[in-house]
């Protein structure tokens, strides 16, 4: 989900993905975890590599990947809304 979220903002190569994920999620992915996840996402058709003359290979999210991310985000939003409601939190107190 972190990689798909990062790629939803536009194509990125591995190092740029890792930096972006660390910035927005505070998660530091090591090379093994990052590239293993990239391989699995590519195998599932959720991301695809772009052609480049550079040694860095950029990736982009596919339509299938965008749909999968939208589904996960909707599920998480529903869970967060239920949790906030049960805690008696309102929009102004969630910060």
Beta strands, then each sheet from edge to edge (+ up, - down):
strand 1: 47-49
strand 2: 59-61
sheet 1: 1+ 2-
end
